[in-house]
Amino acid sequence: MVIRGLEGGYYLDKLKGFARTQQDDVITINGALDRIYFGTSHAIEIEDTEFNRLILVEKEGSHSTVVWNPDENVPAGMRPDESRHMVCVEAVNAADDTVSIAPGARKILGTTLSVRQLG
């Protein structure tokens, strides 16, 4: 899987002690990762060649994105073969982008997923 739309930004790498790192190129999923990307209010693309599809992750009210793949660190309720072939791309407002909401106020954070065939 390849993830596009986060190039040129930076992230905190949760698997490396929250090291701040520059993302120079597309993300290729080839092992465990758990990152928080910042300044990402735009759409993200997941290219899934195994199923010949492009997944578009559009966001509202989100300024950061979590990208997570457990690889061998299988979460409860998931089979090992499932965890190695999945990715989570999640709209958030985390760390540098944390949002405070006053009593009685509202904040909308939404995600819209759409899928189309590659090519």
Secondary structure as GFF3:
##gff-version 3
##sequence-region A 1 119
A	DSSP	beta_strand	2	4	.	.	.	ID=ss1
A	DSSP	beta_strand	10	13	.	.	.	ID=ss2
A	DSSP	three_ten_helix	14	16	.	.	.	ID=ss3
A	DSSP	beta_strand	19	22	.	.	.	ID=ss4
A	DSSP	beta_strand	27	28	.	.	.	ID=ss5
A	DSSP	beta_strand	33	38	.	.	.	ID=ss6
A	DSSP	beta_strand	44	48	.	.	.	ID=ss7
A	DSSP	three_ten_helix	49	51	.	.	.	ID=ss8
A	DSSP	beta_strand	53	60	.	.	.	ID=ss9
A	DSSP	beta_strand	64	69	.	.	.	ID=ss10
A	DSSP	alpha_helix	80	83	.	.	.	ID=ss11
A	DSSP	beta_strand	88	92	.	.	.	ID=ss12
A	DSSP	three_ten_helix	95	97	.	.	.	ID=ss13
A	DSSP	beta_strand	110	117	.	.	.	ID=ss14
###
